[in-house]
Structures are given as structure tokens and as C-alpha cells.
């Protein structure tokens, strides 16, 4: 179950997009940057029960009347404490390290809002962080697919057959490709349900490719974690 207080998710997207600002052309608004980061965190923590509890506890202590858009300039104390806990756990937990990587765009907004705030610089193993984030993408995508196909008998049947095959010992990459090809054919035949499934597949593939491209360059990810304000 997703931590309460966060919006329901979509397939994760990698950190490192525009750092926010005014809603000018080509600039992502700060609220979108924050929501994308938090949704990525949501997907990541679901693979670790302890991290789910930590995040859920923090969110439960946040005033729900406070807009998330104000967090970079006036972060709730509970969220600051949660981030500091993630920072402490990152040395021994790949999931915590992946959370810090996903939070980097949000952290950039905090640093921009308060340049005097102390910052901890960490070097995270790119391969392990990427593996965690890619698993989160796939998990979030499967959850999205289950909800999406439930409304269409044809897509539901095809999805269930694919899942049974894919999770069996005989499942192969070719099985996924064959399922995707059938989705494409149904979408080309004007099936709205198949078109939605196809777009979800493409979103998943873009997220996975972006993560793989990020990991192909450095051996480590450098993240900058704002600490408690002076």
C-alpha cells in the first residue's frame, strides 16, 4: 500500500530533470518537480517495508493544509527529519540511496531557495541505485497496468496470459515482445484500451532508458542533500 499523503503514482521517472521555476516554455514548474520526485520516492519505498513505515510516519505528521509547493522554502519539520534519516541509512541501504537520488531535483529547489543551508554531498553507487530505481519503475508500471486493463475484457485476458507466461520458468523476453506486438496491432485497429496500454508501455520504456543512460556515464551518482537549516 502506498504511503498515505502522497498522490497515487504512475511509472517512475528518473531524477535530473529541470529544477523548476516559473511556468515558462521549456521550464518545469516547481510543483511538478516536487510531485514527480515524491511519486518516484513512493514507488521506490514500496520495495522496503521499513522505508514505507518511515515515510508514512513523516507524512502523518505533516499539516495537510500546507501546500507541497511551499516545501522548498518552508519544509515541514517531519519531512526534514525523514530526509535526514534517509541520509543516515543511505550508507547501508541501496533503497535509501535510491530515494536520495530521486529527491535530487527537490533538493535543488531547497538549495536554490536557501543557498546558506548546509549541504551534504554523497557519492552513490550508480549501478545499485539504478537497479533499485528500475525495479521501482517496473513495479509501478505493473500496478498501473493491472488497474488499466481491469476495465477491458480483451486487454485483461491478454495481460493475465502474459503474466502467467512471464512469471513461469519458461517465460522469455520474446513473450513480452509478442504481447507488445499484439497490443500494437489492437491499437492500430482503433482499440482505445489498447492505445492506452501502448502509451503506458512507451512511458515505461522511456523511464527505463533514461535511467540506463544516466548509469552508463558515471560510476557514481553525486547527490547534494540539504541538511537542517542553520
C-alpha positions as CSV (number, residue, x, y, z in Angstrom):
1,X,0.0,0.0,0.0
2,X,1.3,3.5,-0.9
3,X,2.2,5.8,2.0
4,X,-0.7,8.0,2.9
5,X,-0.3,11.6,1.9
6,X,1.2,11.1,-1.5
7,X,-0.8,11.1,-4.7
8,X,-1.3,7.7,-6.4
9,X,1.6,7.1,-8.8
10,X,2.5,6.3,-12.4
11,X,5.6,4.7,-13.8
12,X,8.6,6.3,-12.2
13,X,10.7,8.9,-13.9
14,X,14.4,9.4,-13.3
15,X,15.7,12.3,-11.3
16,X,17.7,15.0,-13.0
17,X,15.0,16.9,-15.0
18,X,14.7,20.7,-14.9
19,X,14.9,22.2,-11.5
20,X,11.7,24.1,-11.6
21,X,10.8,27.8,-11.8
22,X,8.1,29.8,-13.5
23,X,5.8,28.1,-16.0
24,X,7.7,29.5,-19.0
25,X,8.1,27.4,-22.1
26,X,10.7,24.7,-21.6
27,X,10.7,25.2,-17.8
28,X,9.0,22.7,-15.4
29,X,7.0,24.4,-12.7
30,X,8.3,23.8,-9.2
31,X,5.2,22.0,-8.1
32,X,5.6,19.5,-10.9
33,X,9.2,18.9,-10.0
34,X,8.2,18.3,-6.3
35,X,5.3,15.9,-7.2
36,X,7.5,14.0,-9.7
37,X,10.2,13.5,-7.1
38,X,7.7,12.4,-4.4
39,X,6.0,10.0,-6.7
40,X,9.3,8.5,-7.6
41,X,10.1,8.1,-3.9
42,X,6.7,6.5,-3.4
43,X,7.5,3.9,-6.0
44,X,10.9,3.2,-4.5
45,X,9.9,2.8,-0.9
46,X,7.3,0.2,-1.7
47,X,10.2,-2.3,-2.1
48,X,11.2,-1.8,1.5
49,X,8.8,-2.2,4.4
50,X,10.9,-0.2,6.8
51,X,11.2,2.7,4.4
52,X,7.4,2.7,3.9
53,X,6.9,3.0,7.6
54,X,9.4,5.8,7.9
55,X,7.8,7.8,5.1
56,X,4.3,7.1,6.3
57,X,5.1,8.3,9.8
58,X,6.6,11.5,8.4
59,X,3.6,12.3,6.2
60,X,1.2,11.6,9.1
61,X,2.9,14.5,11.0
62,X,2.6,17.0,8.1
63,X,-0.3,19.5,8.2
64,X,-2.4,18.6,5.2
65,X,-3.5,22.2,4.7
66,X,0.1,23.1,3.9
67,X,0.7,23.2,0.1
68,X,3.5,20.9,-1.1
69,X,4.6,23.9,-3.3
70,X,5.8,25.7,-0.2
71,X,8.1,22.9,1.0
72,X,11.3,24.1,-0.7
73,X,11.1,27.4,1.2
74,X,9.4,26.1,4.4
75,X,9.8,22.4,4.6
76,X,7.7,20.7,7.3
77,X,9.9,19.6,10.2
78,X,8.7,16.0,9.8
79,X,9.9,15.8,6.2
80,X,13.3,17.3,7.1
81,X,13.7,14.7,9.9
82,X,12.6,12.0,7.4
83,X,15.2,13.2,4.8
84,X,17.9,13.2,7.5
85,X,17.0,9.6,8.4
86,X,17.2,8.6,4.7
87,X,20.6,10.3,4.6
88,X,21.9,8.3,7.6
89,X,20.5,5.0,6.1
90,X,22.0,5.5,2.6
91,X,25.4,4.1,3.5
92,X,23.9,0.7,4.2
93,X,20.7,0.7,2.2
94,X,20.5,0.8,-1.6
95,X,16.8,1.7,-1.3
96,X,17.7,4.8,0.9
97,X,20.4,5.7,-1.6
98,X,17.9,5.5,-4.5
99,X,15.5,7.7,-2.5
100,X,18.2,10.4,-2.2
101,X,18.8,10.1,-6.0
102,X,15.1,10.5,-6.7
103,X,15.0,13.5,-4.4
104,X,17.8,15.4,-6.1
105,X,15.5,17.7,-8.1
106,X,13.6,18.6,-4.9
107,X,16.8,19.1,-3.1
108,X,17.9,21.5,-5.8
109,X,14.8,23.6,-5.2
110,X,15.6,23.7,-1.4
111,X,19.2,24.8,-2.2
112,X,18.0,27.5,-4.5
113,X,15.5,28.8,-2.0
114,X,18.1,28.9,0.7
115,X,21.7,29.0,-0.6
116,X,23.1,29.3,3.0
117,X,21.7,26.0,4.1
118,X,24.4,23.3,4.8
119,X,24.6,20.6,2.2
120,X,25.9,17.0,2.5
121,X,27.5,15.7,-0.7
122,X,27.3,12.0,-1.2
123,X,28.6,9.6,-3.9
124,X,26.2,6.8,-4.5
125,X,27.0,3.6,-6.5
126,X,25.3,4.2,-9.8
127,X,24.7,0.5,-10.7
128,X,23.0,-0.3,-7.4
129,X,20.9,2.8,-7.3
130,X,19.8,2.3,-10.9
131,X,18.9,-1.3,-10.2
132,X,16.6,-0.2,-7.4
133,X,15.0,2.5,-9.5
134,X,14.4,0.3,-12.5
135,X,12.7,-2.3,-10.2
136,X,10.6,0.6,-8.9
137,X,9.6,1.6,-12.5
138,X,8.6,-2.0,-13.3
139,X,6.6,-2.4,-10.1
140,X,4.8,0.9,-10.6
141,X,4.1,0.0,-14.2
142,X,2.7,-3.4,-13.4
143,X,0.4,-1.8,-10.8
144,X,-0.7,0.8,-13.3
145,X,-1.3,-2.0,-15.9
146,X,-3.5,-4.0,-13.5
147,X,-5.7,-1.0,-12.9
148,X,-5.8,-0.1,-16.6
149,X,-6.7,-3.5,-18.1
150,X,-9.3,-4.3,-15.5
151,X,-11.8,-2.1,-17.5
152,X,-11.4,-4.0,-20.7
153,X,-12.0,-7.8,-21.1
154,X,-9.7,-8.3,-24.1
155,X,-6.8,-6.4,-22.6
156,X,-7.3,-8.1,-19.2
157,X,-7.3,-11.5,-20.7
158,X,-4.1,-10.8,-22.7
159,X,-2.4,-9.2,-19.7
160,X,-3.2,-12.2,-17.5
161,X,-1.9,-14.7,-20.1
162,X,1.2,-12.7,-20.5
163,X,1.8,-12.5,-16.7
164,X,1.3,-16.3,-16.3
165,X,3.8,-16.9,-19.0
166,X,6.3,-14.3,-18.0
167,X,6.4,-15.5,-14.4
168,X,6.8,-19.1,-15.3
169,X,10.2,-20.8,-15.6
170,X,9.6,-20.9,-19.4
171,X,9.0,-17.2,-19.7
172,X,11.3,-15.2,-22.1
173,X,11.9,-11.7,-23.4
174,X,10.2,-12.9,-26.6
175,X,7.0,-13.4,-24.7
176,X,6.9,-9.8,-23.7
177,X,7.7,-8.7,-27.2
178,X,5.0,-10.9,-28.6
179,X,2.4,-9.4,-26.1
180,X,3.5,-5.9,-27.0
181,X,3.2,-6.6,-30.7
182,X,-0.4,-7.8,-30.2
183,X,-1.1,-4.6,-28.2
184,X,0.2,-2.6,-31.1
185,X,-2.0,-4.4,-33.6
186,X,-5.1,-3.8,-31.5
187,X,-4.2,-0.2,-31.1
188,X,-3.8,0.2,-34.8
189,X,-7.2,-1.4,-35.2
190,X,-8.6,1.5,-33.2
191,X,-8.9,-0.1,-29.8
192,X,-8.9,2.8,-27.3
193,X,-8.0,0.4,-24.4
194,X,-5.0,-1.0,-26.4
195,X,-3.9,2.5,-27.2
196,X,-3.8,3.4,-23.5
197,X,-1.8,0.2,-22.8
198,X,0.6,1.1,-25.6
199,X,1.2,4.6,-24.2
200,X,1.8,3.1,-20.8
201,X,4.4,0.7,-22.3
202,X,6.1,3.6,-24.0
203,X,6.2,5.7,-20.8
204,X,7.8,2.7,-19.0
205,X,10.4,2.3,-21.8
206,X,11.3,6.0,-21.7
207,X,11.8,5.9,-18.0
208,X,13.9,2.7,-18.1
209,X,16.0,4.0,-21.0
210,X,16.7,7.3,-19.2
211,X,17.8,5.5,-16.1
212,X,20.1,3.2,-18.1
213,X,21.6,6.2,-19.9
214,X,22.3,8.0,-16.7
215,X,24.0,5.0,-15.2
216,X,26.1,4.4,-18.3
217,X,28.1,7.5,-17.8
218,X,29.4,7.8,-14.2
219,X,30.4,5.0,-11.7
220,X,28.8,7.1,-9.0
221,X,25.8,9.5,-8.7
222,X,26.7,12.7,-6.9
223,X,23.8,14.0,-4.8
224,X,23.5,17.1,-2.7
225,X,21.3,16.7,0.4
226,X,20.3,19.9,2.2
227,X,20.7,19.4,5.9
228,X,18.9,21.2,8.8
229,X,18.8,24.9,8.2
230,X,21.2,26.9,10.4
